[in-house]
Structures are given as C-alpha cells and as structure tokens.
Amino acid sequence: MRQDVNSLKEHNARDVWHPMAHPADSIANPPDIIVEGQGVRIRDVDGHETVDAVGGLWNVNLGYSCDPVKQAITDQLNRLPFYSIFRGTSNDAVIELGAMLRDFFAPDGMARAFYTSGGSDSVEVSLRLARQYHKLRGEAGRTKFLSLKKGYHGTHTLGASVNGNANFRTQYEPLMPGCFHIPAPYTYRNPFNEADPARLAQLCLSALEDEIAFQGAETIAAFIMEPVLGAGGVIPPHESFMPGVRDICDRHGILLIADEVITAFGRTGSWSGSRHWGVRPDMMCTAKAITNGYFPFGAVMIGDRIAEVFEADTSGKGSIGSGYTYSGHPVGAAAAIACLRETERLQVKDNAAARGAQLWEGLQAIKDRHAVVGDVRGGHGLMCAVELVSDRDTRKPIDKKTIGRVHRVAYESGAMLRVSGNNIILSPPLVVTEADVAAILSALDAGLATAG
C-alpha cells in the first residue's frame, strides 16, 4: 500500500475534491477508501469486503479480475504506450478496434467510430457532429437540441445543457442556449399524473411533437436520449416510446442520438439499449464498459447516412473540428479490443438478463416488506433503482440522513450501493452470480430495516 492506513484516513477528502459531492460533506463524512477489487467484490482499507452493486460506475461489466484486458494493457504499454491519432498518424490498435466496433454495432446501423476519452466527450462530440451534419446539407438553421427531463448526458457544457436534472445544471447556468426538455416517461412522477406506462409514453411523445411545432422543426438538430435513463433514477420507458421518438424525428428531419454510455455492451440484456427497443439511432455515444473501466476511453458510433454526408463533402467543411490529445489512445484501444472479445465470449448480455430478473423479483419482495420503498424500477437487465419516500401516499422523498443510514448499513452488511437523490441505484457487474445477487438483496434489506 502506498501509505499506511492511518495516513490515508488522515488525508481522506482533505486534499482531493470528489465529483458530485459537497467538499464540506466529504470532509465531515470521509468516503470509504477502496484498495482492492477481485471478481465482483471490493475491499476497503480496513479489510471489509462487499459486493460492488454499483459495478464501479456502471462500467466494470466484467468485474475486477478480467485478465485478458489487464494483459492487453500491459502488452500495449510495452510496445507503444502512446501515440496520438490527432493529425496525420494512426496506430494498429485503433484500426483493429474500429472494424470490431463496426461489426458489433452493425445491427444498430452504425458504420464509423470517432474515439474520445470518455462518456462526456462522446456526448459533446455527437452534438457537435449533429450541427455540422445539418450545415453540410445546407440547413445551417438546425442548431437546437431536445432531450428528456431526468436525462443525464455528462458534465461538459453542451452535455450539461441537455441534461434534464437541475442538480447538474443550476450552479453552472447560464448554459448553452437552444436546449429544450420534454417530460420523461417516468410513471412514478410526471406532470400528467399518469401511471399507465403506455399512455404516459403517448403523452410524452405528444409533448415532443408540441415542442417541435413550437420551436420549428427547421431549427432543431437532434434529440438525444438514454434508451433507459440511468443516473436520473433508472427510468425505463414503455416499449413504444423510443420507436415513437424515432418516427417523430424521421418525419421532421431531426437526428436521433442514443446516449449508450451506460446501456451499450449488454447491461440491458441486449447488446445495446437501442437494440433492446428495436431502434436504429443516427449516432450512439459509448464509453464506460468499452474498456471495463480499466482505461479512460470512449467512441461515438456514427450511422451510415451521417457518414455518407461527411465523406461525400468536397467543400472542406466536413473536416472534423473535434479531437483530444488522447483520442484513439493505443492502450485504451488495446483494452477495448480485449474487453469486446471477452464480452462476446462470455455473452454477458444473457447473464445480465437472467440475474437482472432475479434482482427485479427480489426488489419487488423488498418493496412489500418496507413501507419506505415508494417505487422499484428496472426489469431490463442489470440496472434497477429503489426510490425511497417518507410517506407512500404523498410520495415525499426521504431525507438525506435516513438514506445515508440505509447506505451505510447496507455497506456494512456486504453490498456497496449508490445513492442518487432519494434513489438507491443498483448496477452490478454483468458477471454476478445468483449468490452475488442474493447478497446484494440481503444487504439492501438490512439497510432498509433501519429506515423505520
């Protein structure tokens, strides 16, 4: 260990600000210090072991002991640890990966990859490319973006502008103009007071049509959405919703961008979230599980009709004005190649579907036992949320102190959970076993028992 335990605890949260946390809160309540990961379990500095029910951050799909990915990183570091593809050069790893990604996402209609350093980068690039696409086609007035309330699209300025959660917006406003939001198909809380998923989907689609009419279709570049909303509280739409969005976008000449940073590579029980709903988007944002979280890397996948417009351009305006020092990093590409091979070899989407069904069933039983559980969402692979309330009738969100206690006791009982607002989010690695899921449910049950 780099420092002794006492030194680590003394400096914890004092020298480093943590994402999505108030610095004072982190100092007052120092975060757990994780020092080891094996399989789907993590161990903290005191030797306490838990199942990682968060899967890193939706990304450690293959767990912490995926030797093929580790070996690929080591081999690439020994051979070519870095060379940029920013201008005039390439490397063998990114070329091989590009062909693999094209084949993997071919059923989604994807034809090209543009490499990034992570999910926020991927969202930013996709939005920029959407505007550029319309300009290349002579529709320079198409600059606006539509998205869903409760949606999450990273923390870059454009991504934050299309985010639909005030927690990621208000302290940084004004953000980019020209970004507008429609209600999410969130059955537990929506402005229509509609609990039927199919009817709610139609109401949200009508709201989309209304917003397009109000803004003017000729001013809108793209609609961006997560196939299943993740950080906003795991909100799966009705099966009619994303196909309905696709139809509306087609009729109005608007691009559909699928933010697949969480849902790609098997988490929903399908290889992509879009494929889960039978939809072909125009672009897909990927990252996270593309390297199993072992290296910062991402890719924007670009559909055929988008690629054709850029590649047919003779004006020079099709030149891509986005890029990063670490675009196409050879180590990241090598990690992604190994990860994709292992992901397909293990067919993790099938285990995600099976273990997701087990988790979903267990959460329904937990809801019956604990009045503090207002809603349980998921049912599509290994992504679920438990929304906690102080009163089921009023649906008043539970207080921060109580949900913090639930989280703490669950951790002590054997599972690392994620708290987001008044939601507990569960997104374990896609290689969890039946026993692992049972351990997660048992720990959550113990935590909820403390909530009254």
C-alpha positions as CSV (number, residue, x, y, z in Angstrom):
1,M,0.0,0.0,0.0
2,R,1.4,3.5,-0.9
3,Q,0.7,4.9,2.5
4,D,-0.1,3.4,5.9
5,V,-3.8,3.2,6.9
6,N,-3.7,6.0,9.4
7,S,-2.1,8.4,6.9
8,L,-4.7,7.5,4.3
9,K,-7.5,8.2,6.7
10,E,-5.9,11.4,7.9
11,H,-5.7,12.8,4.4
12,N,-9.0,11.4,3.1
13,A,-11.1,14.1,1.3
14,R,-8.8,16.9,2.5
15,D,-6.5,17.1,-0.5
16,V,-8.9,16.0,-3.2
17,W,-12.4,17.3,-4.1
18,H,-14.8,14.5,-5.1
19,P,-17.2,14.6,-8.0
20,M,-20.8,15.1,-7.3
21,A,-20.2,15.9,-3.6
22,H,-20.0,18.9,-1.4
23,P,-16.4,19.3,-0.2
24,A,-17.5,20.1,3.3
25,D,-19.7,16.9,3.4
26,S,-16.8,14.8,2.2
27,I,-14.6,16.2,5.0
28,A,-17.3,15.7,7.6
29,N,-18.1,12.2,6.3
30,P,-15.0,10.8,4.7
31,P,-15.7,8.4,1.8
32,D,-14.8,4.7,2.0
33,I,-11.3,4.1,0.9
34,I,-11.3,1.1,-1.6
35,V,-7.9,-0.5,-2.0
36,E,-8.6,-3.8,-3.8
37,G,-11.0,-5.5,-6.2
38,Q,-11.3,-9.1,-7.1
39,G,-14.2,-10.6,-9.1
40,V,-17.3,-8.6,-8.3
41,R,-16.1,-7.8,-4.8
42,I,-14.2,-4.8,-3.5
43,R,-12.2,-4.4,-0.2
44,D,-11.6,-1.2,1.8
45,V,-8.6,0.0,3.7
46,D,-9.9,-1.8,6.8
47,G,-10.2,-5.1,5.1
48,H,-14.0,-5.0,4.8
49,E,-15.3,-6.8,1.7
50,T,-18.5,-6.1,-0.2
51,V,-20.2,-7.0,-3.4
52,D,-19.9,-4.0,-5.7
53,A,-23.5,-3.4,-6.6
54,V,-22.6,-0.3,-8.5
55,G,-20.3,-2.0,-10.9
56,G,-17.7,0.7,-10.5
57,L,-19.9,3.4,-12.1
58,W,-22.0,1.3,-14.5
59,N,-18.7,0.2,-16.2
60,V,-16.9,-2.7,-14.6
61,N,-19.1,-5.2,-16.5
62,L,-16.6,-8.0,-16.4
63,G,-15.6,-7.5,-12.8
64,Y,-12.2,-6.6,-11.3
65,S,-10.3,-9.7,-12.4
66,C,-10.5,-9.7,-16.2
67,D,-7.0,-10.9,-17.0
68,P,-7.3,-10.6,-20.8
69,V,-8.0,-6.9,-20.5
70,K,-5.2,-6.4,-18.0
71,Q,-2.8,-8.3,-20.2
72,A,-3.7,-6.3,-23.3
73,I,-3.0,-3.1,-21.4
74,T,0.4,-4.4,-20.3
75,D,1.4,-5.7,-23.7
76,Q,0.4,-2.4,-25.4
77,L,2.3,-0.3,-22.8
78,N,5.4,-2.4,-23.5
79,R,5.0,-2.0,-27.3
80,L,3.6,1.5,-27.9
81,P,2.4,3.3,-24.7
82,F,1.2,6.4,-26.6
83,Y,0.9,8.0,-30.0
84,S,-1.8,10.4,-30.9
85,I,-4.1,10.0,-34.0
86,F,-4.8,13.7,-33.8
87,R,-3.1,14.7,-37.0
88,G,-1.6,12.6,-39.8
89,T,-0.9,9.3,-37.9
90,S,-2.8,6.3,-36.7
91,N,-2.0,3.1,-34.9
92,D,-2.8,-0.6,-35.4
93,A,-4.9,-0.9,-32.3
94,V,-7.4,1.8,-33.2
95,I,-7.8,0.4,-36.7
96,E,-8.5,-3.1,-35.4
97,L,-10.9,-1.8,-32.9
98,G,-12.7,0.3,-35.5
99,A,-13.5,-2.8,-37.5
100,M,-14.7,-4.7,-34.4
101,L,-17.0,-1.9,-33.3
102,R,-18.4,-1.5,-36.8
103,D,-19.3,-5.2,-36.8
104,F,-20.6,-5.2,-33.2
105,F,-22.9,-2.2,-33.8
106,A,-23.8,-3.1,-37.4
107,P,-27.3,-4.3,-36.3
108,D,-27.8,-0.7,-34.9
109,G,-26.9,0.8,-38.3
110,M,-23.5,2.1,-37.2
111,A,-20.7,2.4,-39.7
112,R,-17.9,4.6,-38.2
113,A,-16.2,5.3,-34.9
114,F,-14.8,8.5,-33.6
115,Y,-12.7,8.0,-30.5
116,T,-12.9,10.0,-27.3
117,S,-11.7,9.9,-23.7
118,G,-15.0,9.1,-22.0
119,G,-18.7,9.5,-22.0
120,S,-19.0,13.3,-21.5
121,D,-16.6,13.6,-24.5
122,S,-18.7,11.3,-26.6
123,V,-21.9,13.3,-25.9
124,E,-20.1,16.6,-26.7
125,V,-18.8,15.2,-30.0
126,S,-22.1,13.8,-31.1
127,L,-23.9,17.1,-30.5
128,R,-21.3,19.0,-32.4
129,L,-21.4,16.5,-35.3
130,A,-25.2,16.8,-35.4
131,R,-24.9,20.5,-36.1
132,Q,-22.2,20.0,-38.6
133,Y,-24.2,17.4,-40.5
134,H,-27.1,19.8,-41.0
135,K,-24.8,22.6,-42.1
136,L,-23.2,20.2,-44.7
137,R,-26.7,19.6,-46.0
138,G,-27.4,23.3,-46.3
139,E,-29.6,23.5,-43.2
140,A,-27.5,25.8,-41.0
141,G,-30.5,26.9,-39.0
142,R,-30.8,23.5,-37.3
143,T,-28.8,24.2,-34.1
144,K,-31.2,23.4,-31.3
145,F,-31.3,20.2,-29.2
146,L,-34.2,18.4,-27.5
147,S,-33.8,15.9,-24.6
148,L,-35.7,14.4,-21.7
149,K,-36.1,15.8,-18.2
150,K,-34.3,13.4,-15.8
151,G,-31.9,12.5,-18.5
152,Y,-28.1,12.6,-17.8
153,H,-25.6,13.3,-20.5
154,G,-22.3,14.1,-18.7
155,T,-20.8,17.3,-17.4
156,H,-19.3,19.2,-20.4
157,T,-21.1,22.4,-21.2
158,L,-23.2,21.0,-24.1
159,G,-23.9,17.8,-22.2
160,A,-24.9,19.7,-19.1
161,S,-27.1,21.9,-21.2
162,V,-29.1,18.9,-22.5
163,N,-29.1,17.3,-19.0
164,G,-32.6,17.1,-17.5
165,N,-31.7,17.2,-13.8
166,A,-31.3,20.5,-12.0
167,N,-28.6,19.1,-9.8
168,F,-26.2,19.1,-12.7
169,R,-27.3,22.5,-14.1
170,T,-28.3,25.3,-11.7
171,Q,-24.9,26.1,-10.2
172,Y,-23.4,26.5,-13.7
173,E,-26.1,28.4,-15.5
174,P,-26.4,30.1,-17.9
175,L,-25.6,27.1,-20.0
176,M,-25.8,26.8,-23.8
177,P,-28.9,28.4,-25.4
178,G,-31.1,26.4,-27.7
179,C,-31.6,23.3,-25.5
180,F,-35.1,22.3,-24.5
181,H,-36.6,19.4,-22.5
182,I,-39.8,17.3,-22.6
183,P,-41.2,15.2,-19.8
184,A,-39.7,11.8,-19.2
185,P,-41.8,8.7,-19.3
186,Y,-41.4,8.4,-15.6
187,T,-44.6,6.7,-14.3
188,Y,-43.9,7.4,-10.6
189,R,-43.6,11.2,-11.0
190,N,-44.8,13.0,-14.1
191,P,-46.8,16.2,-14.8
192,F,-49.7,14.2,-16.3
193,N,-50.3,12.2,-13.2
194,E,-50.4,9.2,-15.5
195,A,-49.4,5.8,-14.0
196,D,-50.0,3.7,-17.1
197,P,-46.7,3.3,-19.0
198,A,-48.2,3.0,-22.5
199,R,-50.5,6.1,-22.1
200,L,-47.7,8.0,-20.5
201,A,-45.4,7.2,-23.4
202,Q,-48.0,8.6,-25.8
203,L,-48.4,11.8,-23.7
204,C,-44.6,12.3,-23.7
205,L,-44.5,11.8,-27.5
206,S,-47.3,14.3,-27.9
207,A,-45.2,16.7,-25.8
208,L,-42.3,16.1,-28.1
209,E,-44.5,16.9,-31.2
210,D,-45.7,20.0,-29.5
211,E,-42.2,21.3,-28.6
212,I,-41.1,20.6,-32.2
213,A,-44.0,22.6,-33.5
214,F,-43.3,25.4,-31.1
215,Q,-39.6,25.6,-31.8
216,G,-39.9,24.9,-35.5
217,A,-38.6,21.6,-36.9
218,E,-36.3,23.5,-39.2
219,T,-34.4,24.9,-36.2
220,I,-33.7,21.5,-34.4
221,A,-30.6,19.5,-35.0
222,A,-31.1,16.4,-32.8
223,F,-33.0,14.7,-30.0
224,I,-30.7,12.9,-27.5
225,M,-31.9,10.3,-25.1
226,E,-30.7,7.4,-23.0
227,P,-32.6,4.2,-24.0
228,V,-33.1,3.6,-20.3
229,L,-32.5,6.7,-18.2
230,G,-29.7,5.9,-15.7
231,A,-28.5,8.5,-13.3
232,G,-31.9,10.1,-13.2
233,G,-33.2,7.1,-11.3
234,V,-33.3,4.1,-13.8
235,I,-36.4,5.1,-15.7
236,P,-37.2,2.5,-18.4
237,P,-39.7,3.9,-21.0
238,H,-42.6,1.9,-22.3
239,E,-41.5,-0.2,-25.3
240,S,-43.4,2.1,-27.6
241,F,-41.5,5.2,-26.6
242,M,-38.2,5.1,-28.3
243,P,-39.7,3.8,-31.6
244,G,-42.1,6.7,-31.3
245,V,-39.3,9.1,-30.9
246,R,-37.5,7.6,-34.0
247,D,-40.7,8.1,-36.1
248,I,-41.2,11.7,-35.0
249,C,-37.5,12.5,-35.6
250,D,-37.7,11.0,-39.1
251,R,-40.8,12.9,-40.0
252,H,-39.2,16.2,-39.0
253,G,-35.6,15.7,-40.3
254,I,-34.2,15.6,-36.7
255,L,-31.3,13.3,-35.8
256,L,-31.7,10.8,-33.0
257,I,-28.7,10.4,-30.8
258,A,-28.7,7.5,-28.4
259,D,-26.6,8.1,-25.3
260,E,-25.5,4.5,-24.8
261,V,-22.7,5.3,-22.3
262,I,-24.4,3.1,-19.7
263,T,-26.6,0.8,-21.8
264,A,-24.2,-0.4,-24.5
265,F,-22.3,-3.8,-24.3
266,G,-25.0,-5.8,-22.6
267,R,-26.3,-4.0,-19.5
268,T,-30.0,-4.1,-20.6
269,G,-29.8,-7.7,-21.5
270,S,-29.3,-6.7,-25.2
271,W,-26.0,-5.6,-26.8
272,S,-27.3,-2.0,-26.9
273,G,-30.1,-0.2,-25.3
274,S,-31.4,1.0,-28.7
275,R,-31.5,-2.6,-30.0
276,H,-33.5,-3.5,-26.9
277,W,-36.3,-1.3,-28.2
278,G,-35.7,-2.2,-31.9
279,V,-34.5,1.2,-32.9
280,R,-31.6,2.4,-35.1
281,P,-30.4,5.8,-34.0
282,D,-28.3,8.1,-36.1
283,M,-25.4,8.2,-33.6
284,M,-24.5,6.4,-30.4
285,C,-22.4,7.7,-27.6
286,T,-20.4,4.9,-25.9
287,A,-17.7,4.7,-23.2
288,K,-17.6,3.1,-19.7
289,A,-17.8,-0.7,-20.3
290,I,-15.9,-0.3,-23.6
291,T,-12.7,-1.0,-21.6
292,N,-14.4,-2.4,-18.5
293,G,-13.4,0.8,-16.7
294,Y,-9.7,-0.2,-16.8
295,F,-8.7,2.8,-19.1
296,P,-10.5,6.1,-19.9
297,F,-11.8,5.6,-23.4
298,G,-15.0,6.2,-25.5
299,A,-16.3,6.2,-29.0
300,V,-19.1,8.0,-30.9
301,M,-20.6,5.5,-33.3
302,I,-21.8,7.1,-36.5
303,G,-24.7,5.8,-38.7
304,D,-24.5,5.2,-42.4
305,R,-26.4,8.3,-43.6
306,I,-24.4,10.6,-41.4
307,A,-21.1,9.1,-42.6
308,E,-22.2,9.4,-46.2
309,V,-22.8,13.1,-45.9
310,F,-19.4,13.8,-44.3
311,E,-17.4,11.6,-46.6
312,A,-19.1,13.0,-49.8
313,D,-18.3,16.6,-48.8
314,T,-15.9,18.4,-51.3
315,S,-16.1,21.8,-49.7
316,G,-13.7,21.0,-46.8
317,K,-16.4,21.8,-44.3
318,G,-16.7,18.1,-43.5
319,S,-13.4,18.2,-41.7
320,I,-13.9,17.2,-38.0
321,G,-13.2,20.1,-35.7
322,S,-13.2,17.9,-32.6
323,G,-10.4,15.9,-31.1
324,Y,-8.4,15.2,-27.9
325,T,-4.8,14.5,-27.1
326,Y,-5.9,11.0,-26.1
327,S,-8.2,10.3,-29.0
328,G,-7.5,6.8,-30.1
329,H,-5.0,6.1,-27.3
330,P,-3.4,2.8,-28.3
331,V,-3.6,1.5,-24.7
332,G,-7.3,2.3,-24.5
333,A,-7.9,0.7,-27.9
334,A,-6.0,-2.4,-26.9
335,A,-8.0,-2.6,-23.7
336,A,-11.3,-2.2,-25.7
337,I,-10.3,-4.9,-28.2
338,A,-9.7,-7.4,-25.4
339,C,-12.8,-6.3,-23.5
340,L,-15.0,-6.6,-26.5
341,R,-13.7,-10.1,-27.2
342,E,-14.3,-11.2,-23.6
343,T,-17.7,-9.5,-23.5
344,E,-18.8,-11.5,-26.6
345,R,-17.1,-14.7,-25.5
346,L,-19.0,-14.7,-22.1
347,Q,-22.2,-13.5,-23.7
348,V,-22.7,-11.2,-20.7
349,K,-26.0,-9.9,-22.0
350,D,-27.6,-13.2,-21.3
351,N,-26.3,-13.3,-17.7
352,A,-27.4,-9.6,-17.3
353,A,-30.9,-10.7,-18.4
354,A,-31.1,-13.7,-16.0
355,R,-29.6,-12.1,-13.0
356,G,-31.5,-8.9,-13.7
357,A,-34.7,-10.9,-13.5
358,Q,-33.6,-12.3,-10.2
359,L,-32.7,-8.8,-8.9
360,W,-36.0,-7.4,-10.1
361,E,-38.1,-10.1,-8.4
362,G,-36.1,-9.7,-5.1
363,L,-36.7,-6.0,-5.1
364,Q,-40.5,-6.5,-5.5
365,A,-40.4,-8.6,-2.3
366,I,-38.4,-6.0,-0.6
367,K,-40.9,-3.3,-1.5
368,D,-43.6,-5.4,0.1
369,R,-41.6,-5.6,3.4
370,H,-40.6,-1.9,3.7
371,A,-43.0,1.0,3.6
372,V,-40.2,3.4,2.9
373,V,-39.9,1.9,-0.6
374,G,-42.1,4.1,-2.8
375,D,-41.2,2.6,-6.2
376,V,-39.0,0.0,-7.7
377,R,-37.8,0.4,-11.3
378,G,-35.8,-1.7,-13.7
379,G,-36.7,-5.0,-15.2
380,H,-34.3,-4.6,-18.1
381,G,-31.0,-6.3,-17.4
382,L,-28.8,-5.3,-14.5
383,M,-30.0,-1.7,-13.9
384,C,-32.5,-1.1,-11.1
385,A,-33.5,1.6,-8.7
386,V,-35.3,1.8,-5.4
387,E,-36.9,5.1,-4.7
388,L,-37.3,5.9,-1.0
389,V,-40.1,8.1,0.4
390,S,-41.1,9.1,3.9
391,D,-44.8,8.7,3.0
392,R,-46.2,6.5,0.2
393,D,-49.4,8.5,-0.1
394,T,-47.7,11.9,-0.6
395,R,-44.5,10.4,-2.2
396,K,-42.4,12.8,-0.2
397,P,-38.7,12.0,-0.8
398,I,-36.9,10.5,2.2
399,D,-34.5,12.8,4.0
400,K,-30.7,12.7,3.3
401,K,-29.8,11.5,6.7
402,T,-32.1,8.4,6.5
403,I,-31.0,7.3,3.1
404,G,-27.4,7.8,4.2
405,R,-28.0,5.4,7.1
406,V,-29.6,2.9,4.7
407,H,-26.5,3.1,2.5
408,R,-24.1,2.7,5.5
409,V,-25.8,-0.3,7.0
410,A,-26.1,-2.0,3.6
411,Y,-22.3,-1.4,3.1
412,E,-21.6,-2.9,6.5
413,S,-23.9,-5.8,5.6
414,G,-22.0,-6.7,2.4
415,A,-23.0,-4.5,-0.6
416,M,-21.8,-1.2,-2.0
417,L,-24.9,0.7,-3.2
418,R,-25.2,4.1,-5.0
419,V,-27.3,6.9,-3.6
420,S,-28.6,9.4,-6.1
421,G,-31.1,11.9,-4.5
422,N,-33.7,9.7,-2.9
423,N,-32.9,6.7,-5.1
424,I,-30.7,3.7,-4.5
425,I,-29.3,2.6,-7.8
426,L,-28.1,-1.0,-8.4
427,S,-25.9,-1.7,-11.4
428,P,-23.6,-4.6,-10.5
429,P,-21.1,-6.2,-12.9
430,L,-22.7,-8.3,-15.6
431,V,-20.8,-11.4,-14.4
432,V,-22.5,-11.6,-11.0
433,T,-23.8,-14.9,-9.9
434,E,-27.1,-15.9,-8.3
435,A,-25.3,-15.9,-4.9
436,D,-24.0,-12.4,-5.5
437,V,-27.4,-11.0,-6.3
438,A,-28.8,-12.7,-3.2
439,A,-26.1,-11.0,-1.1
440,I,-27.0,-7.6,-2.6
441,L,-30.6,-8.1,-1.8
442,S,-29.8,-9.2,1.7
443,A,-27.6,-6.2,2.4
444,L,-30.2,-3.8,1.0
445,D,-32.9,-5.4,3.1
446,A,-30.8,-4.9,6.2
447,G,-30.2,-1.2,5.3
448,L,-33.9,-0.6,4.7
449,A,-34.8,-2.1,8.1
450,T,-33.1,0.9,9.7
451,A,-35.3,3.4,7.9
452,G,-38.3,2.8,10.1
